[in-house]
Amino acid sequence: MDQTSFSVDSCTAREEAALWGFLHDLFRPPSTEQWNWLREEPARSAWAVLAGNLKCDVVPALPVPETQAVFEQDYLAAFDVGLPHPPCPLIESHWNHSESVPKVLHENTLFYHHFGLKMSASTFETADHLRFQLDFLRYLALLFAEALEKDQPDEAAQIEQARADYLERHLGWIPEAAQTCREQLSKRWPAQWMTLLSACIKQMAS
């Protein structure tokens, strides 16, 4: 088995890792550092490239509010704070209606542990949070690229299968979340972000 036996080569895998990394960083908590990052050219360029390539219903320029204060307020209101919950919680267990919360958390944790990752005891977020899930996909893409570059086809095949399984089992909540976000927040920037994320997930899972 060589690299031609796989759906992508190592260069494409590293590009995928960069994609997951951008999406992970996009949804980081609001802060001064995050606000500055959103206004920098690399983030804006990455958004523009994705928006153009995916041809989804999002604006071509990275949408952000005019001030940091509004950004923080909008972010928290869309993703973190609300009664009984915000419009679009960034956790799988909120959207997974077929499995219990403990099972969802346990399965995510098992995937992480299998590839040598552990949750920090100091984290305030659960194992099924979007940012952990995106960072795990980034990590898998890098592992896959390294396995191909080291001519380890069996390991690469295992990683490729894990990626497909994880996308199917644990990222399927994103389209529903994006749709709900659009319905409740119309075309405001959180809905734009979720629409782009959903398009990326659908393309990568296809």
Secondary structure, 3 states (H helix, E strand, C coil): CCHHHCCCCHHHHHHHHHHHHHHHHHCCCCCHHHHHHHCCHHHHHHHHHHHHHHCCCCCCCCCCCCCHHHHHHHHHHHHHCCCCCCCCCCEHHHHCCCCCHHHHHHHHHHHHHHCCCCCCCCCCCCCCEHHHHHHHHHHHHHHHHHHHHCCCHHHHHHHHHHHHHHHHHHCCCHHHHHHHHHHHHCCCHHHHHHHHHHHHHHHHHC
